[in-house]
Amino acid sequence: MGEGQQDRGLIRVLIADDHTLLRTGLRMLLEAEPDICVVGEAENGAAALEGARQSTPDVLLLDITMPEVGGLEVVRRIREVSPTTRVLILTMHDDEGYLREALAAGGSGYVLKRAADVELLSAIRAVYRGGTYLHHAHARALAGSAPDLRQGASAAAAAPRLSRRETEVLQLIALGHTNRQVAERLYLSVKTVETYRARVMAKLGLRNRVELVNYVLQHGLLEESEE
């Protein structure tokens, strides 16, 4: 199952890291799985974007610290070149600040390089299925530090009521879907989704996607992680 594999039944992964040995090890790990194939490797951020443009992978496995174009900038620009690709950050940085930036940029998951092999495989599969993968400790850190929700023991009870459709839109946005993807999933127009999104953000007093993810985690609307 190599670079030329085009079977859409497989999870197609592009590996982007500036360390050759790590890329080689990751390729061996992933290609040992029957449901995953590696469609390419990239040694810098620019190559990651070009590789995504050419191969349209399902998942881009991406380091934050990358030459030429930084990993966070790659996350911000990925939809310009491959709108359906979801980004899973694989990094040595166990830092809440990096985690928040990655989510705000549009990342779908965050895994540490020291994580066990099984966690990385679980994260790839979760992100591929449309989920957000956060280690339980990271999820607790985000939820516990949500600035508008951490005060008081009954924040959930005090939260504004959302309609079923508003909740669905909120969940899908937190999972990293674009307005167009949300519209397709819910059989709505893009304009209607934009209206729902603006209404939910205003109703909840949320300013950006990080705060939106915080809210979803705090209120149990999104699984913290998938094992």
C-alpha positions in Angstrom: 0.0 0.0 0.0 2.3 2.7 -1.2 2.3 6.2 -2.7 0.4 5.1 -5.8 -2.5 3.5 -3.9 -5.8 5.1 -4.9 -8.3 2.8 -3.1 -10.8 5.2 -1.6 -11.7 2.5 0.9 -8.4 3.3 2.7 -7.5 6.2 4.9 -5.0 8.1 2.8 -2.4 9.8 4.9 0.3 12.4 4.0 3.2 12.5 6.5 4.8 15.9 7.0 7.8 16.1 9.3 11.4 17.4 8.9 13.0 14.3 10.4 13.6 11.6 7.8 13.9 8.8 10.3 10.7 9.7 12.0 8.9 9.8 8.6 10.2 6.4 7.8 9.1 5.0 11.1 5.7 6.5 10.8 5.3 5.1 7.2 6.2 1.6 8.5 3.7 1.9 11.3 0.9 3.2 9.2 1.3 0.9 6.2 1.2 -2.1 8.6 -2.5 -1.3 9.1 -5.0 -2.8 6.7 -7.1 0.3 6.5 -4.4 3.0 6.0 -2.1 3.9 3.2 0.6 6.6 3.0 0.2 8.7 -0.2 3.4 10.7 0.4 5.9 12.4 2.6 6.9 16.1 3.1 10.0 17.5 4.8 8.8 21.1 5.1 5.6 23.1 5.2 5.7 24.2 1.6 6.1 20.6 0.5 3.2 19.6 2.7 0.9 22.0 1.0 2.1 21.0 -2.4 1.8 17.3 -1.5 -1.8 17.9 -0.2 -2.7 19.7 -3.5 -1.4 16.8 -5.6 -2.6 13.8 -3.5 -5.7 15.2 -1.6 -5.1 13.0 1.4 -7.8 12.3 3.9 -5.5 13.1 6.8 -2.4 15.2 6.9 -0.2 14.1 9.8 1.7 17.3 10.5 4.5 18.5 12.8 4.1 22.1 14.2 7.8 23.0 13.9 8.5 22.8 10.2 10.9 24.7 7.9 9.9 27.2 5.2 6.2 27.3 6.1 5.4 26.6 9.8 2.9 23.9 10.7 0.3 26.3 12.0 0.4 28.2 8.8 0.0 25.0 6.9 -3.2 24.3 8.9 -4.5 27.7 8.1 -3.8 27.3 4.3 -4.7 23.6 3.8 -8.2 24.2 2.7 -7.0 26.4 -0.1 -5.2 23.5 -1.7 -7.2 20.4 -0.4 -10.6 21.3 1.1 -11.4 17.8 2.3 -8.1 17.1 4.0 -8.2 17.0 7.8 -5.1 17.9 9.8 -3.8 15.9 12.8 -1.0 17.6 14.6 1.8 15.3 15.8 4.3 17.2 17.9 6.7 17.1 20.9 5.1 20.3 22.3 2.9 19.4 25.3 1.8 23.0 25.5 -1.7 24.3 25.8 -0.9 27.4 23.8 0.2 25.4 20.8 -2.9 23.2 21.2 -5.2 26.3 21.2 -3.5 27.7 18.2 -3.8 24.5 16.3 -7.5 24.2 17.0 -8.1 27.9 16.2 -6.3 27.4 12.8 -8.6 24.5 12.0 -6.7 21.4 13.2 -8.8 18.3 13.9 -6.5 16.7 16.5 -3.4 17.0 18.6 -1.2 14.0 19.5 2.2 14.0 21.2 5.1 12.2 19.6 5.8 10.3 22.7 2.2 8.9 22.6 1.8 5.1 22.2 1.4 3.8 18.7 -2.1 2.8 19.3 -3.1 6.3 20.3 -1.8 7.7 17.0 -3.7 5.1 15.0 -6.9 5.9 17.0 -6.4 9.6 16.4 -6.0 9.1 12.6 -9.1 7.0 12.5 -11.1 9.4 14.6 -10.1 12.4 12.5 -10.8 10.5 9.3 -14.4 9.8 10.5 -14.9 13.5 11.1 -14.2 13.6 14.8 -11.8 15.7 16.8 -9.1 13.9 18.7 -7.7 15.3 21.9 -6.0 13.3 24.6 -8.2 13.4 27.7 -5.6 15.6 29.6 -5.7 18.2 26.8 -9.5 18.1 26.6 -9.7 18.8 30.4 -7.1 21.6 30.1 -9.2 23.3 27.4 -12.5 22.8 29.2 -11.1 23.8 32.5 -9.7 27.0 31.2 -12.6 28.2 29.2 -12.7 31.9 30.3 -16.5 32.4 30.1 -17.5 29.0 31.6 -15.1 28.2 34.4 -16.7 30.5 37.0 -19.4 29.0 39.2 -20.4 25.4 39.7 -23.5 25.5 37.5 -22.2 27.0 34.3 -24.1 24.5 32.3 -27.4 25.4 33.9 -26.8 29.0 33.2 -25.9 28.5 29.5 -28.4 29.8 26.9 -30.7 27.1 25.5 -29.8 26.1 21.9 -32.2 24.6 19.4 -31.5 21.1 18.1 -30.3 22.6 14.8 -28.1 25.2 16.5 -26.5 22.4 18.6 -25.9 20.3 15.4 -24.2 23.3 13.7 -22.2 24.0 16.8 -20.9 20.4 17.0 -19.9 20.2 13.4 -18.1 23.5 13.5 -16.2 22.3 16.6 -15.3 19.1 14.7 -13.5 21.2 12.1 -16.1 21.2 9.3 -16.4 24.3 7.0 -19.7 26.1 6.5 -20.1 24.3 3.2 -19.4 20.9 4.7 -21.9 21.6 7.5 -24.5 22.6 4.9 -24.0 19.4 3.0 -24.2 17.3 6.1 -27.4 19.0 7.3 -29.0 19.6 3.9 -29.0 23.3 4.4 -27.8 26.2 2.3 -24.4 27.7 3.1 -26.1 31.0 3.9 -28.4 29.3 6.4 -25.4 27.7 8.1 -23.6 31.1 8.2 -26.7 32.5 9.9 -26.9 29.7 12.4 -23.2 30.0 13.1 -23.4 33.8 13.8 -26.5 33.3 15.9 -24.9 30.6 18.1 -21.6 32.5 18.5 -23.6 35.6 19.5 -25.9 33.7 21.8 -23.0 32.0 23.6 -20.7 35.0 23.6 -18.0 33.1 21.7 -15.4 35.0 19.8 -13.5 32.3 17.9 -13.2 28.6 17.3 -11.1 27.9 20.3 -13.8 29.2 22.6 -16.4 27.3 20.6 -14.4 24.0 21.1 -14.1 24.9 24.8 -17.8 25.3 25.1 -18.5 22.0 23.4 -16.1 20.1 25.6 -17.3 21.9 28.8 -20.9 20.8 28.1 -20.2 17.3 27.0 -21.3 17.8 23.4 -18.1 16.3 22.0 -16.2 13.2 23.1 -12.9 14.2 24.7 -11.0 11.5 22.9 -11.5 8.2 21.1 -9.5 5.3 22.2 
